[in-house]
Amino acid sequence: MSKNGKPSKAEVKSLPDEGKTAEKKSLSKSAYEAELRRLHIELVKLQEWIRFKGLKVVVLFEGRDAAGKGGVIKRITEPLNPRVVRVVALGVPTEREKTQWYFQRYVAHLPAAGEMVLFDRSWYNRAGVERVMGFCTDDEYAEFMRSCPMFEQMLIRSGTILLKYWFSVSDAEQEYRFQARLDDPTKRWKLSPMDLESRARWVEFSRAKDEMFAHTDTKWSPWWVVNADDKRRARLNCISHLLSVIPYQDLTPEPITLPPRQDNVAYVRPPMEDQTFVPEIF
């Protein structure tokens, strides 16, 4: 037991968890950072290829709360140009959006040529949280299950590359991460009332996920499951897979030589006292 009276990570992970896989040897921070650095270089190459070839790429990240979706999205975008690769994380639909065709507000964020869009949760909200929490009717849910595969097929036929990742985390690991968020003021905002409710409805969300897979894990748009109990491995595995399924070439330009800076001719700098500086506290 930890000092604050809460179970330690080892104790939480020892809880019974059906289907839990055997733990691997921990991946060292140095090995993780070295491989992440290599993958970042490859992501930049992929970005330039997407821009050069005018590709349209959509990547969906779904999974349990605290499964690590945001962490891998952050690592993907870290070295990339936000004008080429952008993240979409939509909030609760407005009253007007609730009257629209369900996919309409997501379509507005789809990429143009030369762009990649990462959806931090997507239209699959209807198959998960909306279904479990009763935010949609049975008819709306059934219609989504019928139309979603067709919608994705239309995207793919129009030339969009669509990838769907499901981050799978065990009950014990999710419990540990929730406890860590409670203890860290910088992470507490991640625990919304909806997250707490989803924790209380673990089995219902499991059933919803199974039903979603049964209808939407198609040959043309399969679900790729990421084992997310180990955050470092999950990030590296997901990024490696993303790079493997989109063929790209290295368009790295030749080394650049900086031109000489313009000579200071007849330029008088304004007095430093006329400028307002940030206080130097440190």
N, C-alpha and C positions, 0 to 999 in steps of 0.2 A: 504494500500500500504506500502511496506517495505521501509526502509531508502534509499536503492539504486534505488528506483523507479520501482522495479519489483514487481509483485503481490505476496502477501503473500500466504502461504499454504492454509489458510482458504478461501482466495479469489479464488485461482485456483480451489479448490475442489468444490466451489459453481457454477462453470461453468456448463452449461447443458451438460449432458453426458448420452446418451441413454443406458438403461440397467444397470445403476449404482445401486448397492445395498445399502441398508441403512447402515450407519456406526455403528459399534459396539463400546462399551466403550473401551477406550484405554487400552492395556495390559501393566501393569507396568513393568519397567525394572527389578525389583527384581523378579517378578513372571516369567518373560520371562527367565531370567538367571537360575533360580532354575529348571525350566522345561527343559531347554536346557542341563543343567548339568545331569539330569536324563537320557535324551535321548542319551547323549554322552556315558554314561556307557552302555546303551543297544547297541549302535553302535559298541562298542568294543566287546561285546559278539557276535554280528552278524559277525563281522570280523573274530573272532576266529572260528566260526562255518563254515564260508565259506572256511577258510583255512583247517580246519579239515576234512570236507566232500568233499573237492575238487570241490566246486561249481564254476560255471562260470556265473558271473552277469554283465549285461550291463544296465546302466541307462542313458536315454537320457533326456536332459534339453533343452527345446525349449520355445520360447515365444517372446514377443515384446522386443525391446531394452529398457533397464532400468526396466525390469519387476522383477528383483531380482534373476535371475538364478545363477549368480556368488556368490551372498551372501549365498544362501542355500548350494551350492557346498562347499564353504569355511567352513561352519559350520559342514558339514558332514565329511569332511576330517580332520578337526582340531585335533581330538583325535586319528586318525587312523594311521596305519603303511603304509607309501607310497609304500612299497614293495608289499603290498596286495591290497591296494585301490589307484588307480591312476586316474588322470584327463587328458583327451584328449581334447585339444582345437586347432583344426587345422586352419592354416591360408589359404590364397588364394592358390589354386592349382598351381603347377608349370606347365610349358609348357608340360613336359613329362607326368605329372599326368592327364592333360586334354585329353590325347590320350588313357588313360587306361579305362577299364570297370569302370563305375561310382563309384561303391561300393568298388573298389579295395583298395583305400588308407585308407578307414575306416576299412576294414577287417584286415589290418596289425596291427591295434591297439586293436583288440578284445582280451578278456582275455583268459589265459590258466586256467587250473584247479587250484582252490584256489585263484582266483583273482576277483576283482570287478573293472570295468572301468566306470567312469562317463564322458559322452560326454557333454562338454559345447558347444552346437550346434553339429549337426550331419549330416547324409546323408539327413536330411530334409531341408538343405540349398537349394536343387534343387526345392523343392515345395514352398519355401518362397522367399528369396532374389534373387535367380537366376531367378525365374519366373518373379517377379515384375520388376527387374532391366534389364531384357533382356539378362542375361548372359548365357542362354541356349536357344536352339531352341524349337519350338513347338513340334517337334518330340521327342527331348530328354526329354522334360517335360512329354509328354504322355507316353513314355516308362518307365519313373520313376514311374508314378502312377500305371502302370500295374505291374511292377516287384517288387516294394517295399514290398507289402504284401507277395509276394512269398519269397522274400529274408528274411524277418523277420520270416516267418513260417519255413524256413530252419534252421535259427539260433535256434529257439525254439525246433525243432525236434532233433537238434544235442545236446541238453542238456543245452542250454544257457537260463538263466532267463533274460527276457527282460522287462524293465519298461520304459514307455514314459510319461514324465511330460510336460504339457503345462502351462506356467505361464501367467495368464491373468491379465492385468493391464488396468485400465480405461484411457481414453484420458486425463482427468484432472490430474490424478496422474502421468502419464508419463511426462506431461508438467512440473509439479512441480519438478520431479527428474532431468529432463534435465536442468532446471534453476539452481538447486542446484549444478549440475556438472559444470556449467559455472562459478559459484561463488567460487568454491573450486579448487585451483591449484593442489591438490593431486588427484582430480577426473576428471580433464579436459581431460586427456588422454582417458577416457572412451567414449568420444564423437568423433567418427570417422566421416569422410564425409558420410559414408554409413548410420550411425545413423541419421544424419541430413536429408538425403534423405528419409529414411524410415518414418521420422516424417511428411515430406511433402506428403507422399503417404499412409497415414493412411488407407484410404478406400480400396485401392488396396491390401494392406497387409491383411486387414480383409477378403476380398474376397478370397485371396490365401489360408489363413488359413482355411476358410470354405470348400473350394474345397479339401484341403489336408485331412481334417477330414473325408469328405465324402468317400474318397478312402482308407484311411489307419487306420481308427478307427475300427479295426476288433475285432471279438470275441476272437481270440487267442492273439491279441496284442492291447488292447484298449489304448486310450489316457486318462490320468488322468489329469484333469484340476485343477490347484491350483489358488485360488483367491488370487492375489498377491498385492492388494492395501495396505494391512497392512503387512509390511515386517516381523515383529516379528511373527505374526500368520502364515504367509505363510511358514516360515522356520519350525516352530514347526509342522504344519499340514503335510508338505511334509515328514519330517523325520519320523514322527509317522506313516504315511502311508507306507513308505518304510519298516519300521520295521514290519509292520503288514502283509505284503504280502509275506515275505520270512520267513517261519517257522524256528526257530533256538532254540538251547538249550544253557544254561549257562555252559560254559566250564572254568569258572574262576578257576585258580589253587588255591591250598591251600596257606595260607600265607607263604612267603619266609623268612627264617632266613639267614641273611648275615653271611658268614664265617669270622673269624678273619683276619685282614689284616696282611700280612707278616711282620715279625719283621725287623727293619732297622739294618741289619747286614753287616758290612764292605762296606757300600754304602756311597760314598762321592758325594754330589751334586755339579755340576759345578758352578762356580761363577755366581751370578745373573747378573753381569756386562757384561757377555758374550752373554746375550740374548737381543733380540730387542723387546721392549714392545710398545704397542699402547699408544700414549700420553694420560695421564689422564687429560682431559679437564674438566671433571665434578667431 
